Amino acid sequence: MAAQPTLEAVVAAAREARLRAIAPYSHFLVGAALFGDGATRESIRDFQASAAARPGFWPATLYAAAANHRLGLRDEALAGYDAVLAVSPGC
């Protein structure tokens, strides 16, 4: 018979799952704060991490595109805007 996991192991696994579930939103909120403070280049890193953690989360891609636009990175901005329209055409 297989050994039962300890209560500590179950709690640790649940905590890890919860952290993975909120990671996209945490990165997005940090990126939004950085973007609002004018730390545009730094915000892109968090928006990209948010989008990578949850690929269908288009607001992260939209804000990354806006950040690229603010930095004058036209091609990157347009690619981001196109990606948002591809997943959310009514946006």
C-alpha positions in Angstrom: 0.0 0.0 0.0 1.3 3.5 -0.9 2.1 5.9 1.9 -0.4 8.6 2.5 0.9 12.2 2.1 1.3 14.2 5.3 -1.0 17.1 6.1 2.0 19.4 5.6 2.6 18.0 2.1 -1.1 18.5 1.2 -1.1 22.0 2.5 2.1 22.9 0.7 0.7 21.4 -2.6 -2.5 23.4 -2.2 -0.5 26.6 -1.5 1.7 26.1 -4.6 -1.4 25.5 -6.7 -3.0 28.7 -5.4 0.2 30.7 -6.2 0.3 29.3 -9.7 -3.3 30.2 -10.2 -2.8 33.9 -9.2 0.6 34.4 -10.8 -0.7 35.8 -14.1 -2.8 38.4 -12.3 0.0 39.2 -9.9 2.4 39.9 -12.8 -0.3 41.9 -14.5 -0.9 44.1 -11.5 2.8 44.7 -10.9 3.1 45.6 -14.6 0.2 48.0 -14.4 1.7 49.7 -11.4 5.0 50.1 -13.1 3.4 51.4 -16.3 1.4 53.9 -14.3 4.6 55.1 -12.5 6.3 55.6 -15.9 8.6 52.6 -15.6 7.4 51.5 -19.0 10.3 49.2 -20.0 10.1 47.4 -16.7 6.4 46.9 -17.0 6.8 45.0 -20.2 8.6 42.2 -18.4 5.7 41.7 -16.0 3.0 42.0 -18.8 4.9 39.3 -20.8 5.2 37.1 -17.7 1.5 37.4 -17.2 0.7 36.5 -20.8 3.1 33.6 -20.7 1.5 32.2 -17.5 -2.0 32.5 -19.0 -1.9 32.7 -22.8 -5.6 33.7 -23.2 -5.3 36.6 -20.8 -5.4 39.3 -23.5 -5.2 42.4 -21.1 -1.6 41.6 -20.4 -0.9 41.5 -24.2 -2.8 44.7 -24.7 -0.8 46.6 -22.0 2.5 45.2 -23.3 1.5 46.6 -26.7 0.7 49.9 -25.1 4.0 49.9 -23.3 5.9 49.2 -26.5 3.9 52.0 -28.2 4.9 54.4 -25.5 8.6 53.4 -26.0 8.3 54.0 -29.8 8.6 50.3 -30.6 6.0 50.4 -33.4 6.5 46.9 -34.8 6.3 45.3 -31.3 3.2 47.4 -30.4 1.4 46.5 -33.7 2.2 42.8 -33.2 0.7 43.0 -29.7 -2.4 44.8 -30.8 -2.9 42.3 -33.6 -2.5 39.5 -31.1 -5.2 41.0 -28.9 -7.6 41.4 -31.9 -7.0 37.8 -32.9 -8.2 36.4 -29.6 -10.8 39.1 -28.8 -12.1 40.6 -32.1 -14.8 42.6 -30.3 -12.3 44.3 -28.1 
